[in-house]
């Protein structure tokens, strides 16, 4: 499922899922790109924007990494990804709420674009299952470090990551969480300055989790195969995004 050659892949994906400033990919599908305009004859009525999530309570289960070395592009990439995919459906209305929590690692422009973006209603089937259980998500993040990606420069860096998530319901249910290949572009003003994420591209690798209880990723994947055949793969959202 992992995409290995980030150099070629990131370029080819840019036109498909470029997420450079209007919100990351929504949980239920792609959202319009920055600067895009609606079709002259839309086939469906536009969806109303989702409201922002509720303020986090004392029992909120979201990651908040500390001690992240801002001058290390790899450390910044890992921290951003963990936070951006750390949903708590008791408080979040869509993945974009988690993206906003990750804004501390965005460039100023990217952060402003994400804060002005409003995801459309309908966060997707996977999100709805998680929300039914008031679930939160945890993810493991691994890097694609096969050496085929672009070489870092003093002011530009690229990172390819794979997200493998699990959902934890407050009712004891567990299921598959977000899974995606994530490609990040990071910039900084000069050597020794903090790295900031300027662009995000994601490719989903997820099968929507089953609504029935499960205790392992393999069981959840198996039980949800029929749902996956009739709906698009769940997305990040916002993303990315």
N, C-alpha and C positions, 0 to 999 in steps of 0.2 A: 504493500500500500504506500510505502514511502517514495517520495520523489527524490532521486539521487543527484541529478545534475542541475544545481540551482542556477548556474549561469544561463543555460539555454532555457530552462523551464520558466524562470522568473520573467524572461522577456516574452515568451509565448503566452504566459498566463496573464500578462498585464492587461491585454485587451479583453480578456474573458472575465477576470474578477479583480480589476484594479480598484483599490480601496484607499485612495489617496486623500480624501478630504470630505466625504459626505456620509460618514458612518461606515463601519465595517459591515461585512456581509451579515444580513439578518438571519435569525434562527430558521425562518421558513423559506428563505430564498434570497436572491440578489436584490439589492436596492439600487436606485439610480445613481449614476456617477456624478461627481461634481461637475457643474456646468451643463448637465444634460437637461433637455426640455421634454415635456410630455408629448406623446404621439398626437398627431392631429386628429386621429380617430381612435381613441383607446377602446380596446375590446372589452374591458371591464371597468367598473367604477373605481375611482381611486379610493384607497383605504385611509381611514382616519388615523392620525398619528397616535401612537401609544403614549400614555402619560408616563412621567418619570417614576422610578421606583420609590418605595417608601424609605424614609431614613432608617438606617440600620439600628436594630435593637440590641440588647445585651446578649441575646442568644444567636445573633447573626454568625454564620459560618463562612467567612470570606478570608482569603489570604491577605496578609499585610507584611511583606518581607521587610526586614530591617538590615542595616549594615551592608547594603548593596553598593559595591564599588562602582561609582559612576563613570570612572575612566576606563572601565573594562566593558567592551561592547558585548561580550558573551554574558557577563553577569547581568547587565541591563536587559538583554534579550530574554533571559530566563525569568527574571523578576516580572517583566512586563507580561509575558505569556501566562505565567501562573495567575496573575491578578486578572488579566483580561478574560480568562476562562474559568475564573472562580465565581460561579453563580450561586445565589441563594434565592430560590424562587419564593420563599416566604416574604421577601422584601423586594426583589427585582421583578420588573414587569417584562423584561426582555434582556438578551445578552448585552445590549448596549449599556445598561447600567454598570456592568462589570468593566466594560471598555472605559467608561468615564472614570472609574476608580483607578484605572491604569494610566491616567493622563499625566501623572507626575513624570513619566518617562517619555512623553511626547515632545516634539518640537513645539514652539509656541503656536505656529500656524496649524499644525495637526491637531493640537489640543483645542484650538478655537473652532476648527471645522467640526470636530466631534461634538463639542458642546452645543453647537448650533443645529446639529442634525437631529431629526425626530424620526425614529423608526416607525414604519407602518404597522397597523394593528395586525395581530396574528403572528405570534412568535414561532409557530411551527409545532408539528406533532410531538417531537421529542420534548420540547419545552413543556407542552401541555401535560405530558406524562409526569415529568419531574414536578410540575406545579401541583398535580393531583396528590402527590405525596409530600408536598412542601419540602422538596429535596434541595440539598446543596451539592455542589460538585467539587471534586478534587482532581488534580491532574498530575501526571508525571510528564516531564519534558526531557526529550533527548535531542541531541544535535546531530545533524547530517554533516559530518566532518571528513568526507572522503577526499577533500582536497581539490575537487573539481569546480568549486565556486570561484567568483571573482576575488582577487586579492585586495585586502584592505589597504586603504591609503591613510594618510594622517587625518583626513577629515571625512572619510566615507567607509562604511563597513556593511557587510551583508551577512545575515545569519539565516540558516534553514533549520527548522525545528519540527519535531513530531510531537503532537499532543495526544496523550492517551488518558481519557478521563473516566471517572466513576461517579455515579449519582448515589446520594445517601438520603433516603427519606426519613422524615421525623417519625414516621410510623413503623420504622424498622425495615422498610423496603430498600433494596439496593438494585442498581441497574447500570447499564452502560451510560457513561457521560460523554462529553464532547470529545471527538477524535478528529484531528485535522493535521495536514501539512501546512506549516506557517513559514512565510518568507518575509523577513524584515530588512528594511534599509535603515541604517542609522547614520546620523551626521553629527559633527561637532565643529566648533569654530576654530579649533587648532589643537595641536599636540598638548596633552595634559588636561584638556577641557572635558566636561561631561559629555557622554554620548547620549543622544536622544533619538527616539524612533520617529522617522519622517514618513515612512510608507509601510503598509501592511498588505500582503496578498495571502489569501488562504485557499486551500483546496480540501474540501471535506473528505474524511475517510470514515464517516460514522454511519452506523445503522441505527435508526431510531429505537430506543429501548422499549421493551414490552411493558404493557400496563400490568401484567401479572407479576407477582413477586419473583425475584430471582436473587441468587446469592453469588453469582459469578458472571464475569464478562461473557464467557462462552455460552452459558445458558441464556443470557439476555439476548445475545446476538442471534441464537438459534430460534428463539421464540418470536423474534420480531422480523424474521425474514419476509413473511408475507406482507407485513406493513410496508417494508422497504420497497417491495415491488410495485406498490401503487402510489408512492409518494416520493418526492425528491429527498435526497439525503439531508439530514439536519445540518444547519450551517452555524458558523460562528456569527456570530453576530456581533452583532455588530460588532461579526462580525461583524467579519468584520468587520465589526467592523466593521 
